[in-house]
Amino acid sequence: MSFTDQPSVPQRGRKPAAEGTSASSRPTMAMVAARVGVSKQTVHYALNSPDRLSPTTLRRVLKAVDELGYRPNQAARSLRTQSPRAVGFRLLPTTEGQSGGVWASFLYELSVAAHRADHAVYCHPAATDEEEIQVIQEIFSTNTVDCFVITFTQDHDPRITFLRERGIPFVSFGRPWGHPMSDTWWVDVDGAAGMEQAVDHLAERGHRRIAYLGLDGRNGFGDDRESGWRRAMRAHGFSTRDLAVRGSDEISTGRELAVRLLDRKQPPTGFVCVSDTIAIGALQACRERGLAVGRDVGVVGFDDSVGAHFVDPGLTSLAQPLELVARHTMRLLLDRLKDPDAKAEQVLLRPTLVVRESTVPR
């Protein structure tokens, strides 16, 4: 976010052009940023929202502004002197065949955390990542929001590339798979650690052949969760051979994957699933085979969604600490806005296993 620069006008008492510039060349925001070694966003904050910068950074930027004689276009500046104090958040269309409620819960918690920080959440619809990029360009350029929360991060996510290249403040709920982890601000839930908890729980219930129902294609968080299953299986001395199957994140797919494994000569007695959606499909398959879920076979999901609470039998699932995720996300956003050149910070949180009848019958 930058201003249109206007030509310098000679003024009485004005300092001469700095070394390396000519009297006829107009200083730009990029020149100021290069002189100090900061981003253009930092220069923007120094001129329009100085409270967001540390005193040391503010002094350095203003000194460079004075030395270079930089003056932003006043007409453009008048449109941007007020910070919108709003967080952009993408709303996704409802998908049939999935267990829902998780993202609605996160949006609520994010709204609470933003309100406590004197911010609002500006929700914008976008069906695809490319459409979201277009919306981000529009609402950021018009000063509707001053930062964003990105969700549903994918491998080599184009949104993260776009935001990083343009210096637009954002925090990702979900790791930036395929991007430098240490250079991006993100909060995530440790899916691998969650799957280890799930395997440990089923092992305590006497299960040895524990299958993994995951997602197909290149998927960072799905691969991460599968790695936790494999690590826990090795730790217990259990075989993983032919026990991992993958498909789309739909209830019908979860049923199909579970049926495929249950029809084998040596079927699994436990399932750990990448999502509650797939786990609910696995529950259906077990019931169709006449298996007593919780006694003959155990099923664990991930997300502790609305469906996990109301499906019969109740689904044991890994709950994401959404309130804590939202609080950390907002804290990181405020840190980014205060000092855009600060070192990126990352937060990795552990999920909690919520035990229900799908693994421990009443």
C-alpha positions as CSV (number, residue, x, y, z in Angstrom):
1,M,0.0,0.0,0.0
2,S,1.7,3.2,-1.2
3,F,1.0,6.7,-2.2
4,T,1.3,8.4,-5.6
5,D,4.4,10.6,-5.3
6,Q,4.1,14.2,-6.5
7,P,7.0,16.2,-8.0
8,S,9.1,18.2,-5.7
9,V,8.5,21.9,-5.6
10,P,11.4,24.1,-4.6
11,Q,10.7,25.8,-1.3
12,R,12.5,28.4,0.7
13,G,14.6,26.8,3.4
14,R,14.2,23.3,2.0
15,K,17.2,21.0,2.4
16,P,19.2,20.3,-0.8
17,A,18.7,17.0,-2.6
18,A,20.5,14.2,-0.9
19,E,23.7,12.7,-2.3
20,G,22.8,10.3,-5.1
21,T,19.8,12.2,-6.3
22,S,19.5,15.2,-8.6
23,A,17.5,18.3,-7.9
24,S,15.1,17.4,-10.7
25,S,14.4,13.8,-9.6
26,R,11.6,13.3,-7.2
27,P,12.2,11.3,-4.0
28,T,9.9,8.2,-3.8
29,M,8.7,6.0,-1.0
30,A,11.0,3.3,-2.3
31,M,14.0,5.6,-2.0
32,V,13.1,6.3,1.7
33,A,12.7,2.6,2.3
34,A,16.0,1.8,0.7
35,R,17.8,4.5,2.6
36,V,16.6,3.1,6.0
37,G,16.6,-0.6,5.0
38,V,12.9,-1.2,5.6
39,S,9.8,-1.9,3.5
40,K,7.6,0.7,1.9
41,Q,4.9,-0.4,4.2
42,T,7.0,0.8,7.2
43,V,7.5,4.2,5.5
44,H,3.7,4.3,5.0
45,Y,3.1,3.6,8.7
46,A,5.7,6.2,9.7
47,L,3.7,8.9,7.8
48,N,0.2,7.8,8.5
49,S,0.1,5.5,11.5
50,P,3.2,6.2,13.6
51,D,1.8,4.5,16.7
52,R,2.3,1.2,14.9
53,L,6.1,1.5,14.8
54,S,8.7,1.4,17.5
55,P,10.1,4.8,18.5
56,T,13.6,3.8,17.1
57,T,12.2,2.7,13.7
58,L,10.0,5.8,13.5
59,R,12.9,8.1,14.1
60,R,15.0,6.5,11.5
61,V,12.3,6.6,8.8
62,L,11.4,10.2,9.5
63,K,15.0,11.2,9.4
64,A,15.3,9.7,6.0
65,V,12.1,11.4,4.8
66,D,13.6,14.7,5.9
67,E,17.0,14.1,4.4
68,L,15.6,13.0,1.0
69,G,12.9,15.7,1.0
70,Y,10.2,13.1,0.3
71,R,6.6,14.4,0.1
72,P,3.6,12.1,-0.6
73,N,0.8,13.2,-2.8
74,Q,-1.5,15.0,-0.4
75,A,-4.7,14.1,-2.1
76,A,-3.9,10.4,-1.9
77,R,-2.6,10.8,1.6
78,S,-5.9,12.3,2.8
79,L,-7.7,9.1,1.8
80,R,-5.4,6.9,3.9
81,T,-4.6,8.8,7.1
82,Q,-7.2,6.7,9.0
83,S,-6.4,3.1,9.5
84,P,-9.4,0.8,8.8
85,R,-8.5,-1.4,11.8
86,A,-10.1,-4.3,10.1
87,V,-8.9,-7.9,9.3
88,G,-9.8,-9.5,6.0
89,F,-11.1,-13.0,6.2
90,R,-12.3,-15.3,3.3
91,L,-15.7,-17.0,3.5
92,L,-15.9,-20.3,1.6
93,P,-19.1,-21.7,0.0
94,T,-20.8,-24.5,1.9
95,T,-19.8,-27.9,0.6
96,E,-22.3,-30.8,0.7
97,G,-21.1,-34.1,2.1
98,Q,-18.8,-32.7,4.8
99,S,-19.0,-32.3,8.5
100,G,-19.1,-28.6,9.2
101,G,-18.9,-26.0,11.9
102,V,-15.1,-25.7,12.4
103,W,-14.5,-22.6,10.3
104,A,-17.7,-20.9,11.7
105,S,-16.3,-21.5,15.2
106,F,-12.9,-20.1,14.2
107,L,-14.5,-17.0,12.7
108,Y,-16.4,-16.4,15.9
109,E,-13.2,-16.7,18.0
110,L,-11.3,-14.5,15.6
111,S,-14.1,-11.8,15.8
112,V,-13.9,-11.9,19.6
113,A,-10.1,-11.6,19.6
114,A,-10.3,-8.7,17.0
115,H,-12.9,-6.9,19.0
116,R,-10.7,-7.0,22.1
117,A,-7.9,-5.4,20.0
118,D,-10.3,-2.7,18.7
119,H,-10.5,-4.3,15.3
120,A,-13.3,-5.7,13.2
121,V,-13.3,-8.7,10.9
122,Y,-14.2,-7.9,7.3
123,C,-15.5,-11.1,5.6
124,H,-15.2,-11.5,1.9
125,P,-16.5,-14.4,-0.3
126,A,-14.2,-16.2,-2.7
127,A,-14.7,-19.6,-4.3
128,T,-11.1,-20.0,-5.4
129,D,-7.6,-18.9,-4.3
130,E,-7.3,-16.8,-7.5
131,E,-10.6,-15.1,-6.7
132,E,-9.4,-14.4,-3.2
133,I,-6.2,-12.7,-4.6
134,Q,-8.4,-10.4,-6.7
135,V,-10.5,-9.5,-3.7
136,I,-7.4,-8.9,-1.5
137,Q,-6.1,-6.5,-4.1
138,E,-9.3,-4.6,-4.2
139,I,-10.1,-4.2,-0.5
140,F,-6.5,-3.5,0.4
141,S,-6.0,-0.9,-2.2
142,T,-9.2,0.9,-1.2
143,N,-8.1,0.9,2.5
144,T,-11.0,-1.3,3.5
145,V,-8.7,-3.5,5.6
146,D,-5.1,-3.3,6.8
147,C,-4.3,-7.0,7.2
148,F,-5.5,-10.5,6.4
149,V,-5.9,-14.0,7.8
150,I,-5.3,-16.8,5.3
151,T,-6.8,-20.2,5.8
152,F,-6.9,-23.6,4.0
153,T,-3.2,-23.2,3.0
154,Q,-2.1,-25.5,0.2
155,D,1.2,-26.7,-1.1
156,H,3.0,-23.7,-2.8
157,D,-0.1,-21.5,-2.1
158,P,-0.3,-18.7,-4.6
159,R,-2.0,-16.4,-2.0
160,I,1.1,-16.5,0.2
161,T,3.4,-15.8,-2.7
162,F,1.2,-12.8,-3.7
163,L,1.0,-11.4,-0.2
164,R,4.7,-11.8,0.5
165,E,5.8,-10.2,-2.7
166,R,3.7,-7.1,-2.1
167,G,4.5,-6.8,1.6
168,I,0.8,-7.0,2.6
169,P,0.4,-7.8,6.3
170,F,-1.1,-11.3,6.9
171,V,-1.0,-14.2,9.2
172,S,-1.8,-17.7,8.0
173,F,-3.9,-20.2,10.0
174,G,-2.1,-23.2,8.6
175,R,1.6,-23.6,7.8
176,P,2.8,-22.2,4.4
177,W,3.5,-25.5,2.9
178,G,6.2,-25.2,0.2
179,H,7.2,-21.8,1.3
180,P,10.0,-20.9,3.8
181,M,8.4,-21.7,7.2
182,S,10.6,-19.3,9.2
183,D,9.9,-16.3,6.9
184,T,6.1,-16.3,7.2
185,W,3.9,-15.4,10.1
186,W,1.6,-18.4,10.9
187,V,-0.3,-20.2,13.6
188,D,-1.1,-23.9,13.2
189,V,-2.3,-27.0,15.0
190,D,0.1,-29.9,15.2
191,G,-1.7,-32.5,13.1
192,A,1.2,-35.0,13.4
193,A,1.1,-34.9,17.2
194,G,-2.6,-35.3,17.1
195,M,-2.4,-38.5,15.0
196,E,0.1,-39.8,17.5
197,Q,-2.4,-39.3,20.2
198,A,-5.0,-41.1,18.2
199,V,-2.8,-44.1,17.6
200,D,-1.7,-44.2,21.2
201,H,-5.4,-44.2,22.3
202,L,-6.4,-47.0,20.0
203,A,-3.3,-49.0,21.0
204,E,-4.4,-48.7,24.6
205,R,-7.7,-50.1,23.6
206,G,-6.0,-53.2,22.2
207,H,-6.0,-52.3,18.5
208,R,-2.9,-53.4,16.5
209,R,-4.0,-53.1,12.9
210,I,-4.8,-49.3,12.7
211,A,-5.4,-47.9,9.3
212,Y,-5.0,-44.3,8.1
213,L,-7.7,-42.7,5.9
214,G,-6.2,-39.6,4.3
215,L,-6.4,-37.1,1.5
216,D,-5.2,-37.7,-2.0
217,G,-2.9,-35.4,-4.0
218,R,-0.2,-33.0,-2.7
219,N,-1.6,-31.7,0.6
220,G,0.7,-30.3,3.3
221,F,-1.5,-30.7,6.4
222,G,-2.7,-34.1,5.2
223,D,0.9,-35.3,4.7
224,D,1.7,-33.9,8.1
225,R,-1.1,-35.9,9.8
226,E,-0.1,-39.0,8.0
227,S,3.5,-38.7,9.1
228,G,2.2,-38.6,12.7
229,W,0.3,-41.9,12.2
230,R,3.4,-43.5,10.7
231,R,5.6,-42.3,13.5
232,A,3.3,-43.6,16.2
233,M,2.8,-47.0,14.4
234,R,6.6,-47.5,14.3
235,A,6.9,-46.5,17.9
236,H,4.4,-49.2,18.9
237,G,6.0,-51.8,16.5
238,F,2.9,-52.0,14.3
239,S,3.0,-52.5,10.6
240,T,1.7,-49.8,8.2
241,R,1.9,-51.9,5.1
242,D,-1.2,-51.5,2.9
243,L,-3.0,-49.7,5.7
244,A,-2.9,-46.1,4.3
245,V,-5.6,-45.2,1.7
246,R,-6.5,-41.7,0.5
247,G,-9.3,-39.9,-1.3
248,S,-11.4,-36.7,-1.3
249,D,-12.6,-35.1,1.9
250,E,-16.2,-36.3,1.7
251,I,-18.3,-38.6,3.8
252,S,-19.0,-40.9,0.9
253,T,-15.3,-41.2,0.2
254,G,-14.6,-42.1,3.9
255,R,-17.1,-44.9,3.6
256,E,-15.6,-46.2,0.3
257,L,-12.0,-46.1,1.8
258,A,-13.1,-48.0,4.9
259,V,-15.1,-50.6,2.9
260,R,-12.0,-51.3,0.8
261,L,-10.0,-52.1,3.9
262,L,-12.7,-53.9,5.8
263,D,-13.2,-56.3,2.9
264,R,-9.6,-57.6,3.0
265,K,-8.7,-60.9,4.6
266,Q,-7.0,-59.1,7.4
267,P,-9.1,-56.0,8.0
268,P,-8.0,-53.2,10.4
269,T,-9.7,-52.9,13.7
270,G,-8.9,-49.2,14.1
271,F,-9.1,-46.1,11.8
272,V,-7.5,-42.8,12.4
273,C,-8.8,-40.2,9.9
274,V,-7.5,-37.0,8.5
275,S,-10.9,-35.3,9.2
276,D,-14.2,-35.9,10.9
277,T,-15.8,-35.9,7.4
278,I,-13.9,-39.0,6.4
279,A,-14.3,-40.6,9.8
280,I,-18.1,-40.3,9.7
281,G,-18.0,-42.2,6.4
282,A,-15.9,-44.9,8.1
283,L,-18.5,-45.2,10.8
284,Q,-21.1,-45.9,8.2
285,A,-19.0,-48.6,6.6
286,C,-18.4,-50.3,10.0
287,R,-22.1,-50.3,10.8
288,E,-23.0,-51.7,7.4
289,R,-20.6,-54.6,8.1
290,G,-22.3,-55.3,11.3
291,L,-19.4,-54.2,13.5
292,A,-19.9,-52.8,16.9
293,V,-18.2,-49.4,16.7
294,G,-16.2,-48.8,19.9
295,R,-15.9,-52.5,20.7
296,D,-15.1,-54.4,17.5
297,V,-13.5,-51.4,15.7
298,G,-12.4,-48.0,16.8
299,V,-12.6,-44.8,14.8
300,V,-10.9,-41.4,15.4
301,G,-11.5,-38.2,13.5
302,F,-9.9,-34.8,13.4
303,D,-11.5,-31.3,14.1
304,D,-14.1,-32.2,16.7
305,S,-16.7,-30.7,14.3
306,V,-20.5,-30.4,14.8
307,G,-20.9,-33.8,13.1
308,A,-18.6,-35.5,15.7
309,H,-21.0,-34.4,18.5
310,F,-24.2,-35.6,16.9
311,V,-23.3,-38.7,14.9
312,D,-24.3,-42.0,16.4
313,P,-22.1,-43.4,18.0
314,G,-20.4,-40.2,19.1
315,L,-17.1,-39.7,17.3
316,T,-13.8,-39.6,19.1
317,S,-12.0,-36.7,17.6
318,L,-9.0,-34.3,17.9
319,A,-10.2,-30.8,18.8
320,Q,-8.3,-27.8,17.5
321,P,-7.8,-25.1,20.2
322,L,-9.6,-22.5,18.1
323,E,-9.9,-19.8,20.8
324,L,-6.1,-20.0,21.3
325,V,-5.5,-20.0,17.6
326,A,-7.5,-16.9,17.2
327,R,-5.8,-15.1,20.1
328,H,-2.4,-15.9,18.7
329,T,-3.4,-14.9,15.2
330,M,-4.6,-11.5,16.3
331,R,-1.5,-11.0,18.4
332,L,0.7,-11.7,15.5
333,L,-1.3,-9.4,13.2
334,L,-0.9,-6.5,15.7
335,D,2.8,-7.2,15.9
336,R,3.1,-7.1,12.2
337,L,1.2,-3.9,11.9
338,K,3.3,-2.2,14.6
339,D,6.6,-3.3,13.0
340,P,6.3,-4.6,9.4
341,D,10.0,-5.4,9.4
342,A,10.0,-7.5,12.5
343,K,11.3,-11.1,12.4
344,A,8.4,-13.4,11.5
345,E,7.0,-15.5,14.3
346,Q,5.3,-18.9,14.2
347,V,3.1,-20.7,16.7
348,L,2.4,-24.4,16.7
349,L,-0.4,-25.7,19.1
350,R,-1.4,-29.2,20.1
351,P,-4.9,-30.6,19.6
352,T,-6.8,-32.3,22.4
353,L,-8.2,-35.8,22.0
354,V,-12.0,-35.8,22.9
355,V,-13.0,-39.4,23.6
356,R,-16.5,-40.6,22.7
357,E,-18.3,-43.9,22.0
358,S,-16.5,-44.6,18.7
359,T,-13.5,-45.8,20.6
360,V,-14.9,-46.3,24.2
361,P,-18.5,-47.6,24.2
362,R,-20.7,-46.7,27.2
